Structure formats: C-alpha cells, structure tokens
C-alpha cells in the first residue's frame, strides 16, 4: 500500500470512529456512563478498526487507490463515509439488539435478570407520555415540580431537568400526597444520594 493511501486510511478510520460513536449515542444504540472513559475509548477504537477494514476492502475495488492516486483516494474515502453511516442506522442497531438478547438468554439460564445497559435516569424518564415531576430533598421538602420538558443525558453525574411549571397552584403537593398518588399509579421514585434529592415521576 502506498504511504499516501496508508495515511488516508488511518485518518478515515480514526475520524469516522468518532462520528460513528456520536451517531450511535444519539440513536441510543450505545450508552456509556461519564466515568467509563476506557470503555468509550475501546469502543471508538473498535469502530475505527471496522472503518479501516472498510477502507481496505473498498480501496481494493477502486483502481489506483492503493497506489496513492488522489482522486481514487478521495472516492474511496467518500464511499467509506457513506457505508459507515449506513451501518450506523442499519447493522449496528440490529447487532446491539442481538447481542443483548443473547446475553440475556445466557443470564436467564444462570438465574440472573435480563441484561440492560440503560442508566437509572434513562430508565426512569423513558416515556412518551406527559410526565409530572416532583422533586423533594431528603427532608421531604418540595424543591420544585412541573411537567418534564427535557432531561439531561444518561450520565447520572449530570442529572438535570427542564420543567414547565404547573398552571394551577394546587398541583403543588406535599411529599406524602405525591407518595400516596405514586402508590396508586405504581409510579417510581428516583433517589440521588449524592445530591440528596428524591424525584417522583407521575403519569
């Protein structure tokens, strides 16, 4: 392989690895906690390796690409970009579902619960229905409440929400009132021990 083609393949594999990671993160295909820097790094390296193989395979079909022809290299890079992005929306999500299904089957045979990579916050706020959110401190005092408009990403260390205030003042309820409603609705409560807050999510 020509040195120009080699450098191009390494640049493409590295940069597209990060692009793949960002797309897959936004599609909720992958989910890493903030402190899992090593896992993120290994995953990006793996994606870069896949793109490197794509480059080698694609370049073998493009005349003069491996000889350092700039036009051929540019065409190869463009094709690899297109193929790589298509994989983000097709093969990679399917692969994740299959791997998770396979892991869950193995865990079930050992008497373990299903495998789930969602964070506590992501699981808690995962709903398409309107959500009434009540936030209390550990002394059961109301901090704030309202309709959930936006919740931050899966990093639990960056727990934050954007709320739309209730129109009616009577919607503001005490901890015991909300807990009683939560029991009736079988609603869940998220506890953040670090910030010493409790969050109810009512439908």
C-alpha positions as CSV (number, residue, x, y, z in Angstrom):
1,X,0.0,0.0,0.0
2,X,1.3,3.5,-0.9
3,X,2.2,5.7,2.1
4,X,-0.4,8.3,1.0
5,X,-3.1,5.6,0.9
6,X,-2.0,4.3,4.3
7,X,-2.1,7.7,6.0
8,X,-5.5,8.4,4.4
9,X,-6.9,5.0,5.7
10,X,-5.7,5.8,9.2
11,X,-7.2,9.3,9.2
12,X,-10.5,8.0,7.8
13,X,-10.7,5.1,10.4
14,X,-10.0,7.4,13.3
15,X,-12.3,10.3,12.4
16,X,-15.2,8.1,11.3
17,X,-14.8,6.1,14.5
18,X,-15.7,9.2,16.5
19,X,-18.5,10.0,14.0
20,X,-20.0,6.6,14.4
21,X,-19.8,6.9,18.2
22,X,-21.7,10.2,18.2
23,X,-24.4,8.9,15.8
24,X,-24.9,5.7,17.8
25,X,-25.0,7.7,21.1
26,X,-27.7,10.0,19.7
27,X,-29.7,6.9,18.4
28,X,-29.4,5.4,21.9
29,X,-27.7,2.4,20.4
30,X,-24.8,2.8,22.9
31,X,-24.8,4.3,26.3
32,X,-21.7,4.8,28.4
33,X,-21.6,6.5,31.8
34,X,-19.4,9.6,32.2
35,X,-16.7,7.8,34.1
36,X,-16.4,4.9,31.7
37,X,-13.7,6.6,29.7
38,X,-11.8,3.4,29.0
39,X,-14.9,1.7,27.6
40,X,-15.6,4.7,25.3
41,X,-12.0,4.6,24.1
42,X,-12.1,0.9,23.3
43,X,-15.4,1.2,21.6
44,X,-14.2,4.1,19.4
45,X,-11.0,2.1,18.6
46,X,-13.2,-0.9,17.6
47,X,-15.3,1.3,15.3
48,X,-12.1,2.7,13.8
49,X,-10.9,-0.8,13.1
50,X,-14.1,-1.6,11.3
51,X,-13.7,1.6,9.2
52,X,-10.1,0.7,8.4
53,X,-11.3,-2.7,7.1
54,X,-14.0,-1.0,5.1
55,X,-11.3,1.3,3.6
56,X,-9.1,-1.7,2.6
57,X,-12.0,-3.6,1.1
58,X,-13.3,-0.5,-0.8
59,X,-9.8,0.6,-2.0
60,X,-9.3,-2.9,-3.5
61,X,-12.2,-2.2,-5.9
62,X,-11.1,1.4,-6.8
63,X,-8.4,1.5,-9.5
64,X,-5.2,3.2,-8.3
65,X,-6.5,3.9,-4.8
66,X,-3.7,1.8,-3.2
67,X,-1.1,3.4,-5.5
68,X,-1.7,6.8,-4.0
69,X,-3.9,8.4,-6.7
70,X,-5.5,11.4,-5.0
71,X,-8.8,11.2,-6.9
72,X,-9.1,7.5,-6.3
73,X,-8.4,8.0,-2.6
74,X,-11.0,10.8,-2.4
75,X,-13.6,8.5,-4.0
76,X,-12.7,5.7,-1.6
77,X,-13.0,8.0,1.5
78,X,-16.4,9.2,0.3
79,X,-17.6,5.6,-0.2
80,X,-16.3,4.5,3.2
81,X,-18.1,7.5,4.8
82,X,-21.4,6.6,3.2
83,X,-21.1,2.9,4.0
84,X,-20.1,3.6,7.6
85,X,-23.0,6.0,8.2
86,X,-25.5,3.5,6.7
87,X,-24.1,0.8,9.1
88,X,-24.9,3.2,12.0
89,X,-28.6,3.2,11.0
90,X,-28.9,-0.5,10.0
91,X,-26.4,-3.1,11.0
92,X,-25.1,-1.7,14.3
93,X,-28.5,-1.2,16.0
94,X,-29.5,-4.7,14.9
95,X,-26.2,-6.1,16.2
96,X,-26.8,-4.5,19.6
97,X,-30.3,-5.9,20.0
98,X,-29.0,-9.4,19.0
99,X,-26.0,-9.2,21.4
100,X,-28.2,-8.0,24.3
101,X,-30.8,-10.8,23.5
102,X,-28.0,-13.4,23.5
103,X,-26.5,-12.1,26.8
104,X,-30.0,-12.0,28.4
105,X,-30.6,-15.6,27.4
106,X,-27.3,-16.7,28.9
107,X,-28.0,-14.7,32.1
108,X,-31.6,-16.2,32.4
109,X,-30.1,-19.7,32.3
110,X,-28.0,-18.8,35.3
111,X,-31.0,-17.4,37.1
112,X,-30.0,-13.8,36.5
113,X,-32.3,-10.9,35.3
114,X,-32.3,-9.6,31.7
115,X,-29.3,-7.5,30.6
116,X,-30.0,-3.8,30.3
117,X,-27.5,-1.0,29.6
118,X,-29.8,1.9,30.4
119,X,-28.8,4.1,33.3
120,X,-31.2,4.6,36.2
121,X,-32.1,8.1,34.9
122,X,-32.7,6.9,31.4
123,X,-34.9,4.1,32.6
124,X,-36.8,6.4,34.9
125,X,-37.7,9.1,32.4
126,X,-38.2,6.7,29.4
127,X,-41.8,7.5,28.5
128,X,-43.6,9.2,25.6
129,X,-46.5,10.2,27.9
130,X,-46.7,13.6,29.7
131,X,-44.8,13.3,32.9
132,X,-45.5,15.2,36.2
133,X,-42.2,15.5,38.1
134,X,-41.9,16.3,41.8
135,X,-38.5,16.9,43.3
136,X,-38.0,16.7,47.1
137,X,-35.0,16.9,49.3
138,X,-34.2,14.2,51.9
139,X,-36.3,16.2,54.5
140,X,-39.3,15.7,52.2
141,X,-39.5,19.4,51.4
142,X,-40.6,20.3,47.9
143,X,-37.8,21.7,45.7
144,X,-39.8,22.1,42.5
145,X,-42.4,20.5,40.3
146,X,-43.8,20.7,36.8
147,X,-44.2,18.9,33.5
148,X,-41.0,17.3,32.3
149,X,-39.8,19.2,29.2
150,X,-36.3,17.9,28.9
151,X,-34.0,15.6,30.9
152,X,-30.2,15.5,30.6
153,X,-28.3,12.6,29.1
154,X,-27.6,9.2,30.6
155,X,-24.7,10.5,32.8
156,X,-26.1,10.3,36.3
157,X,-23.4,12.8,37.5
158,X,-25.1,15.4,35.3
159,X,-28.7,14.8,36.4
160,X,-30.8,17.8,35.5
161,X,-34.3,18.5,34.1
162,X,-36.1,21.3,32.4
163,X,-39.6,21.6,33.8
164,X,-42.7,23.5,32.7
165,X,-44.5,24.9,35.8
166,X,-48.0,23.7,36.6
167,X,-50.7,26.2,35.7
168,X,-52.7,25.5,38.9
169,X,-51.1,26.2,42.3
170,X,-53.0,23.2,43.8
171,X,-50.8,20.9,41.6
172,X,-48.0,21.6,44.1
173,X,-48.3,18.8,46.6
174,X,-46.6,17.6,49.7
175,X,-44.3,14.6,49.8
176,X,-46.9,12.4,51.5
177,X,-49.6,13.4,49.0
178,X,-47.4,12.6,46.0
179,X,-46.2,9.3,47.6
180,X,-49.9,8.3,48.1
181,X,-50.6,9.0,44.4
182,X,-47.5,7.2,43.3
183,X,-48.6,4.1,45.2
184,X,-52.0,4.2,43.4
185,X,-50.4,4.6,40.0
186,X,-47.5,2.2,40.7
187,X,-45.2,5.1,39.8
188,X,-41.5,5.0,40.5
189,X,-39.2,7.2,42.6
190,X,-35.6,8.1,41.6
191,X,-33.2,8.7,44.5
192,X,-30.0,10.7,44.1
193,X,-27.9,10.1,47.2
194,X,-25.2,12.4,46.2
195,X,-27.5,15.4,45.8
196,X,-29.9,14.1,48.4
197,X,-33.0,14.5,46.3
198,X,-36.0,12.2,45.6
199,X,-37.8,12.5,42.3
200,X,-41.4,11.2,41.6
201,X,-42.5,10.7,38.0
202,X,-46.3,10.6,37.8
203,X,-48.2,10.0,34.6
